[in-house]
């Protein structure tokens, strides 16, 4: 049976690692979705198809980010109420956050599809790639509701300390995604549309399966008739907590879209290289993302329990773990980055460009770890104002330096990856300064 984990007692490092490991396994499995799509599309349909799919990534994330932010916001509320022992209010938060997620998921799914082609044209997507990119993006955006509920149930279970149950369902979905990719692309010849459909179907299955199982097996989620009431105040709290995080993610996504537009101007070889490096680095982000989620739950529960000293020790521990992970991954990418890229692309020019880009980015993986660690800490503390500050720092840095560096003749496309490094460093500094300000102490949700 699924079980909650009380993170208000015990070793900080032990709890963070214990909680982060199944999250890491789940995050890596989730990236198999993207990696499978990319590898099959790139190797079977060609580099142009890969570039077309890559041109949609930042945009589809932009459309789904509101729902993702709401899920994270719900998790913050639930973790703090669970840590404080307010179980009746916690169950109300679970139910009302589900209603909010459903509403926003449907709205985003409906409005995003007709906007696909105009947005792709706005991003200067090459005409030769536009039909493939648009067809892929329409299916991916139409499945936003699946993404919304998948992230919501994961946030709820993580808030209660259960990182293992979602992993089981994600593993099944991963296998389903691979099978559907092969069926839709190799057998039915659906092209890039098949890759998009396979991912959406697999995520929907994971969301439904995990939700049904969690509500049946996890005693903290056994809702009574009294819990199934619409509480406008709680719904408002979910929105107020989640929307700043969604805005942060939206601003980050907008900055990624802007950088994608700059990348598109350098042609198919650079586009394919950039897409491949993004796919490879999605695996780099997963240990940091897992640490982020572990620290958010740890901070949320201990903030609810009023244990400020323990919260501070948790952040220090998280920063040390993140720095160590960053050093190890950076060394691995300097040695094996080219081999990783060859899993996705074949064109020698794209491989050469991508290998250089990976090595440049690897120099800034420690700042990247700081971003994830401080973000998890501050989100868990309920400091959602910081979320928008964080997003603003990324927008200003990523757009500003991309526009400043890439037009320089001696820099050119190299500026795409230089911009990423500068953005990571600037955003890490913003997170550390917010922690040092101490303003997060007064943000707990009562």
Buried (B, 14 or more C-beta within 10 A) or exposed (E): EBEBBEBBEEEBBEBBBBBBBBBBBBBBBBBBBBBBBBBBBBBBBBBBBBBBBBBBBBBBBBBBBBBBBBBBBBBBBBBBBBBBEBEEBBBBBBBBBBBBBBBBBBBBBEEBBEBBBEBBEEBEBBEEBBEBBBBBBBBBBBBBBBBBBBBBBBBBBBBBBBBBBBBBBBBBBBEBBBEBBBEBBEEEEBBBBBBBBBBBBBBBBBBBBBBEBBBEBBEBBEBEEEBEEEBEEBBEBBBEBBBBBBBBBBBBBBBBBBBBBBBBEBEBBBBBBBBBBBBBBBBBBBBBBBBBBBBBBBBBBBBBBEBEEBBBBBBEBBBEBBBEBBBEBBEEBEEEBBEBBEBBBBBEBBBBBBBBBBBBBBEBBBBBBBBBBBBBBBBBBBBBBBBBBBBBBBBBBBBBBBBBBBEEEEBEBBBBBBBBBBBBBBBBBBBBEBBEEEBBEEBBBE
